[in-house]
């Protein structure tokens, strides 16, 4: 079993959740709820992995707060 970290945002206009796995080409999806998004991301990642493990374009490190005065 493999786990991946997804970045999730919510569109202010539609309320739809959008998620992607940083550095994982093609690993992105959307859903009307966080549960639906998670399900859709699992599905997309599984389909990508069926073709073989992709070469990651980067590694998720974390988030950082930037304060601008």
Secondary structure, DSSP 8 states (H G I E B T S, - for coil): -----EEEEE-TTT--EEEEETT-TT-EEEESSHHHHHHHHHHHHHHHHHT-----S------------
